[in-house]
Amino acid sequence: MTKIKFIDASFADPNEDEFVLKRRFEWHLRKLRALRDGVSPQVSGDFEDQLRWNKNLAAVTLAEKDRAKAIRRARCVMRARNKVSGLGHLAKEDRRRLEVLRDGADLVRVGSEHRADEIAAAIHAEMPWMAAATDLLWKVMRRSVRRGEAGFRLPPMLLNGPPGIGKSVWSREFGRHLGVPRCGIEGTAEQASFVVNGSQRGWSTALPGRPLQTILQSLCANPIVVIDEVEKAGTPTSSKGQTYGLTEGLLPLLEPSSAAAWRCPYYQVGFDMSCISWILTSNSLRGLTAPFLSRLEVLLLEPPSREHLIYFAAREGRRRGLSDPSVEAIREVLGEVARRHVLNLRHVSRMIARAEALSSGPRLH
């Protein structure tokens, strides 16, 4: 696993605080005065002479004004370090939250082309009707391995198709097989760009964006961020006429060059967000702008066929521990109903849940 410098900031030695600097300055002053007073300097490599030298330094007295000068210089150094660190404007609590990025953030990679084949095959076996998305994923994983990339990143993609076909489940399976954290955002419930970008201080509910929170919690720089039903996200407008649309907030994050130097509105610090795998879902392309769509790999997905629904019902029923007769009964009913009605995975899941509830209930005599 590779680490990258995820935050555009520097961190001082955690073991060197103001008190440690003060002690160092005082000890240096003792050395200068001891040499001025004719004390023989330490002989390098001589342990006994080192003891003699330290004893002579300890005998040097410092006035109160010397100690005051040492603490002033220590504070001056600490202020200068905070200024050049890029974190000096933050409160102590916020600096503590970002301290976890001192050693960078991890990048999860696809280990080999064979591993890419395994992941794609496993996902396809689970959801064969999502073949278009799985095929793209498979090709990108193999290309990532051939290029020797330090971490895997799926190009921003939009899974467009009817509801209930498993678009979000597909992204969850992808994250599980790859072994990276997943951040889910509902476009219908969280319309403003704040949920993605975060909000500036001054708002009563100011927070960093959800993707950044996920990275801070997991220390993984290439998580999967899924935004469901992005076409239904509105564009809230403030009393001053400013808009905070979700799609507008996503534009700089979907472009690798701008995402690599993205600046968080909440922390006012730069972060490298270019390794995130963005997966957006929609039921329609209506309302999505050309600049937004141009940043995405758009896949037009078809609903699962009757055979796919029956396959899903059998696999899911067995996974939930239903008996073979129960699974067979669901398959037969589903085969008949699907001839007359348009069904999706949600309908099938409800059928399985009812069968599971009936099978676990008390027997009537």
Summary of the structure (lengths in Angstrom):
residues: 365
radius of gyration: 30.0
end to end distance: 59.6
largest distance: 105.8
contacts: 1044
relative contact order: 0.11
helix: 52%
strand: 12%
